[in-house]
Amino acid sequence: MVKKTIFLIAVIALGVFLRISLVDKPGYIFDVDSFVGWGKQMQMSGAGNFFTSSYDGYRYPPVVPALIAMAFDLFDKYPCEAIVKYFAIIFDFILAFITMFVIFRSKYEKKYYLVALVALQPAFALVSAGWGQVDSTLATFLVLSTILAIKNKYFATGLFVFSVLIKPQAILAVFIYYLYVLLSKGYKEFFRQVVFGMVVCAVLEFAMRVYFKVSIWPFITSSVGAYQNLSLNAFNLWWAIYGHNSWDIKDTAGALLSFKSLGLSLFAVFVAPAICYLKRVKKLENLMLVMGYVYLVFFIFPSQIHERYLFPSIAFLAFVPLVDKKFFWPYVILVASFLVNVFAVLQSVYPQFEFLKFNLLQGDWSRVVAAVNVGICLYFFVWFLSKIVGNEKAKT
């Protein structure tokens, strides 16, 4: 027990050191500069004039810019770029501690190894401290909302709906959550949560119009379609087939069946067994499995997908070894592939390390990594099918 405790303390310390060591790197300059610009603009113009003034970016949801502006006020003596990164790191740590707490309470026999991976999580460290992106903020709210979904659905509904104002990708989790309530809890509970969700939307709409002078709906309806690339550097199905050329292929290419429609069709097909599995979900880890798998399918098959869209899936799937111990190594491989994907994009666009100052995205090796991601997705797909088929046979 003492050795395991020392091991965990050492891993956590290593995770902290890794993140702090990456803060001084320039990061993904465009993204960092955008967050700094939005934070400063909200400082100067105030919340009420933020979206009506000379807003120099696309219509990014207001929660993160508002929180960053508050951080700038509190820590005005520190570099703004560092504040943005530490903001992401804080949520990275919160996410890690929430996940570790749940894993520690489980009966999983390799919990110490899983907790160590969650504490270190090098891919998250690179995205938050290295890149300077805030995906950890969304993932924290989504994981916390899912935990609450098992026993306190009103809090879960409120947090899920609120998460949309962090990043629009939360809509996918909201959809799965409502399907879970409908299929596992029945129509009455589903109706209650739909009504409560509408009330939360109305409150958020009122607050947005009062404080920001805009509606919440543009952040939902205008969140997709800005790019038409087959893959935005995501190591997914399209990258496995076309490699870096998928960046130059429009997803609208094709006659009756475009890449975009084909990707969405594959998404629907591969999500279907997970939705059927929702009827059987009773435990938290099973719901996490469905959430993580759906975000994985969303990363693998649709077009217009960024490399960082795998972040929520990695956060959710940290719980899946609690469902089936065979999931541990596929999860480790997925974490490693995500790290490779993010590092390849960051180092190629904004080199952080002098010894690798060339375009890592042009080699065919990346197609192999993408194929591995597709393979892991297929592995989970077959697992869900086996559970559904097995359940049907048991009935007969």
N, C-alpha and C positions, 0 to 999 in steps of 0.2 A: 504493500500500500504506500509506504514512504517513497519507494523508487518511482511508482507511478505518479505520485504527487510532484516529485521533483522534475520528472519528465514533462509533465503538463506545464509547470511553471516555466521551465526552460523554453518550451515551444511557444507559449504566450509571449514571453520576453522576446523571442526571435521574431514573432509576428509584429510586435510593437517596433522593434528595431528596423525591420524591413520597411515598414511604412514611413517611419521618420527619415530613413535614409533616402527614400524616393521623393520626399517633399521638395528638395532643392533642385530636382530635375525640371527642365522647362515644361514637360508634359505636352499634351495636345494643345498647342498654343491657341488655335482658333476657339476651341471650347472654353479654355481657361479665360481668355480675353472676353469672350461673350458673357460669362458669368460675372466677371469683374465689371464689365460695362453695364450690365443690367442692375447689379447691386448699387453701383455708384449713381446710376440714373434714378433709381428709386429713392436713394438718399436725397438727391437734389430736387426731384420733381414731386416726391411724395406718392403715396399709393394711388391717390385720386387722379393724378395726371400721368401715371406711368404708361398706360396703354394709349392715352390720347396725345401724348407728347411725341417727339421725334424718336419713336421706338426703333432702334437700329437693328433689331433682330426679328425673326419670325415670332409668331404669337405663342411663346413659351408659357406654360401654366405659371400662375403667380406665386405659388407657395415657396419654391426654392429661391427665386429672386428676392422675395420679401425677407426670408430668413437670412440670406446672405447680407442684405442691407443692414439688418439688425446686428449681425456679426461685425460688419465694418464699423458700426457705431461703438460697439463694445470694445473692440480691439483695434482702435484707430491708429495705434503706433506700430502695427505690424504690416508687412507687405500684403496687399490684397490677394495676390496670387496664392500665397501660403494659407491665407484664411479660407479661401475656396477649397483648397485641398484638405485642410484640417476639418472643415465642415463635413466633407465626404467621409473622412476617416472616423469621425465621431459616430456616424450612423453605421459605418462598417463594424465598429466595436460593439455597438448596441445589438446589431443583427447577430454577431458572433456569440455574445453572451446569452441572448434569448435562445439561440439554437443549442448551445452547450447545456443550458439549464434543462431543456426538454430531453436531450440525449442522456444526460446524467441520471434522470429520473426513470429511464427505461431499463429493461432487463437485457438489452443487447450485450452480448458477451465481449464484443470488441469495442465497447464504447469509448475507451481511452484513446484508441487509434483514431476513431472517428472525430472525437472532440479535438484531438491534436490537429487533424486536417482542417477542421472548422476554424480553430484558433489561428493557424498559420495562413490558410487560404491565400496563396500567393497571387492568384488571378484577381481577387478582389483588391488586394493591396496595390496591384499595378493599375487597376481601373481608378481607384480612389486617390491614392497618394502619388502615383506615377502619371497617369493620364490627366487627372483633375476633373473627372466626371462624377455625377451624383447618383448613379444607379443604386448605390447602397441605401439612399433615402427611400426610394420607392420599394425596394426589396424588404426593408425593415417594416414598413407599414403593411405590406402584403402578407408577410409571414406572421406578424402580430395579429392581423385581421383573421387569418386562417386559424390560428390558435384559439381565438375567441369564438370562432364559428361553431365549435363543438358544444359549448355550454352557455355562451352569452351572445345570441344572434343579433340582438339589437345593437350592441357595441360593435359587433363585426360588420353589420350592414352600414353603420355610420362611417367606420374607418375605410371600408372598401370604397364607398362612394367618394369620400374625401380624397382617397388616393389618386383619383383621376386628375385632381388639380396639382398633383406632383409630377406625374408623367402619364400621358394618355394610354400607354401600354397596360395600365391597370384595368382598362375596360375588359380585357380578356379574363382576368381573375374575377371581376364582378359577375361576368356571364356564367362562369363555372360555379361560383358560389351560389347563385340563384338556382341553377340546375341541381346542385347538391341539396338545397333546401326542399325543392320540389320533389325530387326522386326519393330522398331518404326520410323526409319529415312530413310530406303530404301537402295537399292543396291549401289547407287552412293556414299552416305556418308560412307557406310560400306567399299567400295573399297578404298576411300581416307584414312580412318583410318587404314586399313590394310597396305597400302603402307607406311603411316607415321610410323606405328608401326614397320615395317621392317627396316625403316631408323633408328629409335631409337635403335633397336636391333643391327644393324650394328655399330652404334656409340659406344654402350656399349661393343660390342665385341672387337672393336678396342682399347677402353680404357682399358679393362681388359687385353688384350694381351700386351699393352704397359707398364702398371703399375704393373700388378700382374703376367704377364707371363703365364696366363692360359685363357682358353675359358670360356664363360658363360654357355655353354651347359651342362657340368657335374653337375652343381648345379640344373639343371632342370631334366635331365634324371636319375640322381642317388639319387633323393630326397625321393624315396619310396623303400620299400622292405628290409630295414635294419632289420626289425623285422617281424615275422610271427605270432605274438600273435593275438588271436581273438579280444581282447580288451586290450589296454595298459593303464588300470585303468580309461578308459572313462566310465562314467555311461550312457551307451547307450543301444540299443536293446539287444546286446549280453550279457552285464552285467546284464540286467534285467532277462535274461533267465538263465544264468549260474553263476552269481555272480562272486566272486573272482577267481573261477576256469577258467574263460575265459582267464586269464593270461597264463594258462598252456595248452590251446588248440590251436593247430596250425590252422591258417585260411585256409590252403591247405587241411585240413582233408575232407574226403568225396570222393565219386567216381566221377561220371560225374559232379555233382553239389557240388562244394566245398563251404565252408563258404565265401571265398573271392568272388567267382563269384556270389553267392546269395546276398551278401551285395551290390555289385556293381549294380546288377539288380534292387534291391529295391531302390537304390539311383536314378537310371534312371527313374523308375516309379514315384517316389514321386517328383522328380524335374520337370517332364513333365508339370504339370499344371502351375507351376510358369513361365516356359519358354513361354507357350501360353499367359500368362498374360502380358508378356513383350510388346506385341503389343499395349496394352492399357496404358502403362506407359507414363505419361506426367509430373508428378511432382516428385520432389526429394524424398519425403517420400515413394512413391510407388516403386521407384527403390531401396531404402534402404531396403524395405520390402522383395523384391525378393532376394537381396544379402544376407540379414540376414537369410532368410528361407533356401536358398541353402546351406549356411554354417552349418545351423542346421541339415539339412538332411545328409550332409557330416559327421557330428559328430555322428548321430544316427545309420546309417545303414552300412557303409563300415567297414571292419576289419582294424587292425593295427592303431587304432585311440588313440591318447593321450588325457588325460583329458583337456589339455589346448587348444585343437583344437576348443573348443566352444567359445573362446575369440572373434574372429572376428564376430561371430553371435551375441553375446551380444552387441558389439559395434554398429553394423548395426541396430539391432532391437530396439535400444533406440529411434528410430524415428517412430516406427510403430503405437504408439497411435495417431499420427497425421493423419494416414490413417483411423483408426477405433478405437474409444475410448474404445471398448471392449477388445482391445489388452493390455491395461495397466496392468491388474492383471496377465494374462499369462506371460507377460514380467517380472514382479516382481518375480513370482514363478521361472522363468528360471534363473534369476540373483541369487536367493537364492540357487537353486540347484547347480549352477556352483560354488558358494562359498563353499558349503558343499563338492563337489567333489574335488576341489583343496585343501581344508583344510585337508580332509581325507587322500589324497595321501601324502602331505607334512608332516603332523604330523606322519604318519605311517612309512615313509622312513627315514626322518630326524626330529625327535621330536623337536618341538620348545617350547612346554609348558610341564612342568613336571607333571601337574595334569592329562594329557591325554596321558601318555607314554605307549601306546599299539597300536596294529594294528587295525585301524578303518575299514580296507577294508574287513575284514573277516566276519563281521556280515551281516545277510540277510537284515538289514535295508537299506543298500546301494542299494539293488535291487529295493526297493520301490521308492527311489529317481530316479533311472534309468527309472523305469516305468513311473514316472511323466514326465520325459523328453520326452519319447516316446509319451505320451499322448498329450503334448503341440505341438509336431511335427505333430501329426495327426490332431489336432485342426486347425493349419494353413493350412494343406493339404486340409481339408474339406472346409475351407474358400475360397481357390483358386478355388476349383472345383465348388463351388456355384457361384462364379463370372463368371467363364467361361460358365457354363450351363445357367446362367441367361442372359448372353450376347447373347448366341445362340438363346434362346427363344425370346429375344427382336427382333432379326433379322427376325424371322419367323412370 
